Amino acid sequence: MTTKEFSTLLQNKLTSEYGVDLSVASNQQIYRALALICRQMMSDNYKKFQSKVIGTGSKQVYYLCMEFLMGRSLKVSLMNLGLDQVCKDALAAADINVDTIYEEEPDAGLGNGGLGRLAACYLDGMATTCIGGTGYSILYEYGIFKQKIVDGWQQERADNWLPGGQVWLKSHPEQAIEVRFDGEIRENWDHGFHYVQHLNYNSVMAVPSDMYVQGYDGAGVAKLRLWQAKAPDFDMSSFSLGNYSTAMSKSASAELISKVLYPNDNHVEGKILRLRQQYFLSAASVGDIVQNHLSTYGTLENLPDMVAIQLNDTHPTLAIPEMMRILLDECGFDWDKSFEICQKVFSYTNHTVMAEALEKWNVDIFKMTLPRIYQIVAEMDRRARIQLNQAFPGDKGKIDYMALIGDNQVRMANICAYTANSINGVSKLHSEIIKQSVFHDYYLYKPAAFKNVTNGIAYRRWLLGGNPRLCKLLDQTIGTGYKQDAAQLSKLNAYAGDKTVLNELNKIKLENKAEFANYISKTTGQLIDPDSIFDCQVKRMHEYKRQHLNALNIAAQYLYLKANPNANFIPKTYIFGAKAAPGYYMAKQMIRMICKLGDLINNDPAVNQKLRIVYLEEYCVSLSEHLMPASEVSEQISLAGTEASGTGNMKFMLNGAITLGTLDGANVEIANAAGKENEIIFGMLTQEVENLKRVGYHPSSFITGDDVANEVLNFLERGWNGENFHEVTSNLFTSDPYMVMADFKDYRRAQADLQRLYADREGWARMSLKNIANSGIFSADRAVLDYARDIWHAPTVK
């Protein structure tokens, strides 16, 4: 399409939708018109692609996840459609900067962290590699929350993203699915058939809205179907009798399901709402999958040949018993046939190595909320115990641990492990750990089911979309093939000794840092020195992520610089971005400590030219697209054996940041790919952590004799300006569950190494180059092709 043709298309859309000319249209009107153009193109492409998938008899992949962290869609959609440059030129001709239009779009409030971003990346990967893929999630009205930092404390505010984001969605009320909660079950047998009646239930309608994800430079398109909860109909009889609150409460109760992602579950009401959310997603999605399949093939006998359902973490686990319910109660299959279909259709991705993080539901709550589903899970449990006893005769402890119901709890992970044809981890280390720890018994029971697929990222968003200066250098050195195939980034290895290229890399990084500093200054008022080292830790605020380890080192550096004002110290800016779960008190204390430490350092003229903390409020996908190209150090400092994989580490690597991290999650594979000499590694290994736990970990043994540790902890304990951080320091002095103090000394050594390595500008650029050149293996394209080959057995449809 030419620039002139695109200008005409845009003008026609502005006229038909808003009755305005481009010359007088608002930025919001231009954004919406462009979104509608992209949506229509992607919808048309989707129909063509799906007809090809169905016409070739290819398997469809359905990806269920409680969250999809989509970010903004306009820029990446234009890029994948091949229209980004003509759009930019068309707007420039009207004296409009395309970047100001991109800023009009809100981030889609459908996710929280790595889990949801991974799901979004995999939709992009499925579309680009031409796999017939559909994602399912919930259309959260307010998403996670908008973060506001007030006097160091995180405050949560409603994220009303839909007014700006709904333009990407096409609602299909005619395809709504009824989801039933509560009530009781009546069963009877008649002429050899088992009949089940669900009585006195409460209905909620799941109304779908679709958005499309265009693959890069190809015909593939994926669909994300999002379910909105609606009351089945308005209670006019109650309203007419004057019972207004009764009439409205039924509607409000139903619609609460799709209001907010991850409601606080520190109370019974929150737990029930989360369970209802999970069943709502599972039941609506499975019902839709079954309807689609029947409309195409007229039978469910061939469902395993034509459908693969991937459960991304345990939140959509109830899709398994819901599929059993449909097959048993609505389609007349017997138990064995129904379960065989489920085994062949479902696969499960695990995202945690911590047993306490595996979801479990109180039996009484489960039975009350989902009576028929509980009956099915209970029967699955009964049969599972028989089979497990045959595999492990007389080993009651093992069988009880593997059971689907135990200790008055329904165990989501065990339902998945027992049923799924595949159980995969998301990094090589993680996949080995789950075989030896949380799923060890299931690994002994069905070893062939355990697989690994290392996570991947939609690299074009963070490279082509986010780092045009680096792309220009890549185009000049290795050609443009990397845009289609990330593996071609490896050609850059040939330039590791080229001083001209290394100098250019340093120049690009400095320009990106200056651009980011300017952006942050304009949007937040915070000042950043582009000549300082940009040391970044952006991820969920959680004790196992160990942002407090980072903060301890910053405090140590502050105290050192106060005592040694003339020390040879390369200026450093520590950049944090993180949200804490609303009910997670310790994480909120960690945010407060980091922010207050920042206030102290940033306002101290004795050190603020050498040390600074920047806390990025409301960190999100679009902000990460600004940050990643400017980053120089990627803090990946979780305790070894606690991080399943990570994907932020891959985005940093792609943009040339050096990983400062433990050998945990995908850090291991990053170090192996780029070379350990091109990362800064510290801390205990997984086995050393396990050994220390076994003999008994006492943080005091690492604090005693470490003068710096004592000084820093006492400094934070005393506090300043009338505030202290006793909750954090007390935790580190006593329990320290993620062994911060055990790794603190080696972390300080790693930070000192960083200063030394950074001083060698050519050497640092070479390390950066090796990271960029060897990041291609972490592409989402590669990851979904691994899934398609080893788990889904789904073809690419070109």
C-alpha positions, 0 to 999 in steps of 0.5 A, a space after each residue: 500500500 502506498 502512502 497516498 492510498 493509506 492517507 485516503 483510507 485513514 481519511 475515509 475512516 475519519 469521515 465515516 466514524 467521526 465526520 472530521 478531516 485529518 487536518 482537524 481530527 483529535 489525536 484520540 480520533 486518529 488513534 481510534 480510526 487507525 485501530 479500526 483500520 487495523 482491526 478490519 484488516 486483521 479480521 479479514 486476514 483471520 477469516 482467510 487464515 482460518 478457512 485454510 486451517 480448517 480446509 487443510 484439516 489442521 489441528 487448532 490450538 487453544 491457549 487458556 490463561 487467566 491473564 494476557 498482558 497485551 500492552 498497546 496494540 496499534 504500533 505492533 499491529 501496523 508493524 506486523 501488517 507492514 503498514 508502520 512506515 506508510 502510516 508514519 509518512 501519511 501522518 507526517 505529511 499532515 504534520 502529525 508525529 505518529 508517536 503522539 498517536 501511539 501514546 493515546 492508547 492505554 495498555 490493555 489491563 488484562 494482566 499482571 506480570 510474566 505469566 500474562 506477557 508470555 501468553 501475549 507473546 505466544 499469540 504473536 508467535 502462533 500467528 507469525 509461525 502460522 499455527 491455528 491459535 486462539 487464546 482465552 481469558 476474561 475481559 476484566 473491566 478494571 484489569 489489575 490496578 493502576 499503581 500510585 506511590 504516595 509517601 512511599 506506599 503503593 495505592 491501588 486505583 481502578 484501571 479503567 482501560 476499556 474506554 480507550 482499549 475497546 476499539 480493538 474488541 468485537 463483541 459477539 453477544 449471539 455467541 454467549 455461553 451460560 455458566 452455572 454456579 451453586 445449587 444442587 445435583 439430582 442424579 438418576 438412572 433410566 434404561 442404563 443411562 445416567 441423567 444429571 440435573 443441576 437444580 436451583 443454580 445461578 446463571 451467569 452469561 459469558 459474552 465473548 469479545 474478540 481481538 486479533 493478533 496479526 503475525 509478522 510479515 505473513 498470513 497467520 492471525 491469532 484470536 484472543 477471545 475474552 469473556 465478559 460476565 453478564 446477568 442472564 436477564 434483568 429481573 423486571 418482576 422484582 424491579 416492578 414490585 419495587 425491589 430495586 436492590 434485589 433486581 440490581 444485586 443479581 446483575 451486580 453479583 454476576 458482573 463482579 466476576 469480570 471486574 478485576 483481575 486477581 481480587 484480594 483472597 485474604 478473606 473467604 469472599 475473595 477466595 469464592 470470587 477467584 474460584 468463580 472467575 476460574 470456573 467462568 473462564 474454564 466453562 465458557 472456553 471449553 463450551 466454545 471449543 466444543 461448539 466450534 468443533 461440533 459446528 465443523 465436524 459434527 462429532 467429538 470422536 475426533 476431538 483429540 485429533 483436531 484440538 489441543 488445549 494448553 493450560 497456562 498455569 493452574 488457574 484454568 485447571 477446571 477446564 478438565 472436569 468441565 470437559 468431562 461434564 460436557 462429555 458425560 452429561 451432555 454428549 452421553 460418553 461413558 467415563 473411560 471414553 471421556 477421560 481418554 479424550 481429556 488425556 489426549 486433549 489437555 497439556 499443562 505448563 507449570 510456572 512455579 517451583 514452590 509447592 506453597 504456590 500451587 493452587 488448592 481450594 477448600 472442599 466446602 467452598 468448592 462443593 458449594 460453588 461448583 457442585 457437579 464439578 466437585 462430583 466429577 473431581 471426587 470420582 477422578 480422585 477415587 479412580 486416581 487412587 486406585 491406579 496410583 495404588 497399582 503403580 505404588 502398592 501400599 505406599 499410602 503417603 505417596 498416594 495421598 500426596 499425589 491425590 486430587 483431593 486431600 487434607 480437605 482441599 482440591 488440588 489444582 496442580 494434581 488434577 493437571 498432572 494426573 490428566 494432562 498428556 504433557 507437563 512442561 516447565 519453562 526453562 531447562 533448570 525449572 523443568 529438572 527441578 519440578 521433576 525432582 521436587 513438586 512433581 517428583 512422584 508424578 514424574 516417577 508415575 508418567 516420566 514421558 509426560 514431562 517436557 521442557 519448553 524454555 520461554 520466549 518473547 515476541 522479540 520484534 516488539 522490543 527490537 523492531 518496535 522499541 530500538 530503531 537505532 540498534 535495528 539500523 546498525 543490524 541492517 547495515 551489518 548482518 542484513 534484515 533477515 533477523 526480522 523474520 528469523 531471530 536465529 540470524 542475530 547470531 551473525 552479529 558474533 562476527 563483529 565482536 572484534 570490530 571496534 567501529 561496531 563496538 563504538 557504534 553500540 556504545 553510541 546507540 546505547 547513550 542516545 537511547 539512554 538520553 531519550 529515555 531520560 527525556 521521556 521520564 523527565 517529561 512524564 514523571 518529573 524525575 531526573 536521570 543522568 544519561 551518563 550514569 549506569 542504568 541498572 534495572 530491576 523491573 518485575 513483580 514486587 515479591 520477596 523471592 524476586 529479592 528487590 530488597 537484596 538490591 536495596 541493601 546493596 544500594 544502602 551499602 553504596 550510599 553509606 560508602 560514598 558518604 564515608 568516602 566522598 572522593 571514591 572512584 565510583 562510576 555514577 549509577 542510576 538504579 531503576 525499579 518498576 514493580 507492583 505488589 499484590 494488594 494483599 501482600 504486606 511485605 512486598 508493600 513494605 519493600 516498595 516503601 523502603 526502596 522509595 524512601 531510600 530513593 528520597 534520602 539519596 536523591 536529595 543528598 547533594 553529597 552523593 546524588 551526582 553519583 547515586 540515584 534511585 528511580 522508581 517507575 510508578 505504574 510499570 507496564 508493557 508500553 513503559 518497558 518498550 521505552 526502558 529496554 533499549 536504554 538498559 545496561 544492567 539486567 538485575 535477575 537476582 532471585 534465589 537459585 531454584 525459585 524463578 521458573 524462567 523469567 522473560 524480562 531477562 530475555 528482553 534485556 538481553 536482546 537490547 544488549 543489557 548485561 545480566 547481573 544474576 544468579 544461576 536461576 531460571 532462564 539465566 542459566 540458558 542466557 549465560 550459556 548462550 552468550 557465554 558466562 564471561 559476558 554476564 555477571 554471575 553471583 550467588 549460591 547454586 540450586 543444590 547449595 541452596 537445598 543443602 543449606 535448607 537441609 542443615 538449617 539456614 540461620 541468617 545470623 551466621 551470615 550477618 555475624 562477621 560481615 561489617 557491611 551487612 551489620 552496618 546496612 541492617 542497623 542503618 535501615 532498622 534505625 531509619 531516618 526522618 522518623 521512619 524505619 524499616 523494622 518489618 523488612 530488617 526483622 524478617 532478614 535477621 530472623 527467618 529470611 526465607 529467600 536467603 538474602 543474607 546468604 547471598 549479600 556478600 557475593 552480590 556486593 562482589 558482583 556489583 564491584 565487578 560491574 563497576 570494573 567491567 563497565 570502565 572498559 567501554 570497548 570490553 563492555 560493548 563486546 559483552 553487550 554485542 554477545 548478548 544481542 547476537 545470542 538472544 535469538 534462541 529466546 524468540 516466541 517463534 521458536 518456543 511455539 514451534 517447540 510446543 507445536 512439535 513436541 506437545 500439540 502436534 499441530 502443523 504450520 499452515 502456510 
